[in-house]
């Protein structure tokens, strides 16, 4: 494939099976190729274009966050009685290959590889320009480009690749998986084995972290004045919306935990604990009196409906456009029974999940703030009692939290570290309980998690915590898949078919094997 004169987002073409479907980013970041690699600003524009694309509905603006994985995990009962011609019902039924779901799957694949194409085009040029670039810009921009490439590949693996790696390592290490594309070429990229794929992921993320560590403002190595020359236009003023150093370390922890071997679990714990240590040092960076990076957990006193999406906790999140439009029909406080599109829980499901103190099986002290501020009891007349998931409701959110979608939040790092301690060859359940308690207490559940639980009992409790903490965000589906869950709400006897989105037909025709 040839690189076009404008900064390109090749869609299906990035896997080099089609060359006529270009993903257009209609913004001022489109510049002539001859110009955009001649200055630092040009590389920054390419990187910004990647984030713009990632925030669109095809990726994190909808499909990769609150839509496909939420439906597939059956986190809500929204579409239980919906018509069989519904895309949503297809995903909830795990019928990913049908005529309604397949186009969504193909769009995810195409758009993700288009972002990878853009990152690769810039990475192919940036080392040749290193001597001409400001050293801060070179290190941060290249680090983020590598992280973007890794994140997009990892998300493709989590959807189109196999899960339960820890229990089937020999099989998946040797099995061909999702293409890992590192160059812009017209040649077909060979499918790597699972082991090769993970190695490429870790290499990109490790290189990204190494580039960012001494230059990213979030690390606090330098005073604000160090960035004056490169930050006159405020390019480094919002590091939570960029793949900053701590977001990269969190992503690395996710990758290691996904692979799940004993050695990887230890590495996942180390990466997670580096982020935790930074949080406990109150790592907040401000430029000109304004926070350019925040890392803290909201607690039961500060978490409410105005910040229910928890933007201050986002190690990395994306700013979207008109999220209220995308969510229309899915988020509605008071719904009628025929409003099948509304994300909701039955009263029984909500009480079980959040340990409602009005139920008989209460084992908590305090009220889970996520129950009271992220679900809204349905009060519509002549309608079945239940709770609407209003976590993303744009009407309730304040300005800072509006139009933001989380990709990696701080609580997940605590849960990763807790799981690593529980899954270690020599488990430390006291430390695991301490980390899980830290998350729960910030949500209003003040009773410490018992350190006398067995490893299996602890992991069951951890799964419940994922379901509560990340309801509506998509992480629950990835947790089920990664851990080889046997059941999920409304689905028993789970198999690979319940977790595996199908490769696009054009990839299969090109010889890809899933």
ABEGO torsion letter per residue (X at the ends): XBBBABBBBBBAAAAGABAABBBBBBBAABBBAAAAAABAAAAAAAAAAAAAAAABAABAAAAABABAAAAAAGABAAAAABBAABAAAAAAAGBAABAAAAAAAAAAAAAAAAAAAAAAAAAAAAAAAAAABBAAAAAAAAAAAAAAAAAAAAAAAAAABBBGAAAAAAAAAABBBBBBBABBBABBBBBBBAAAAAAAAAAAAAAAAAAAAAABAAAGABBAAAAAAAAAAGAAABAAABBBAAAAAAAAAAAAAAAGBAAAAAAAAAAAAAAAAAAAAGBBBBBGGBBABBBBBBBAAABBAAAAAGAAABABBBBBBGAAAAABGABBABBBAABAABBBBBAAAAAAAAGBAABABBABBEBBAAAAAABBBBABBGBBBEBBBAAABAAABBAAABGBBBABBAAAAAAAAAAAAAABABBBAAAAAAAAAAAAAAAGBABBBBAABBAAAAAAAAAAAAAAAABGAGAAAAAAAAAGBABBBGBBGBBAAAABBBBBAAAAAAGBBX
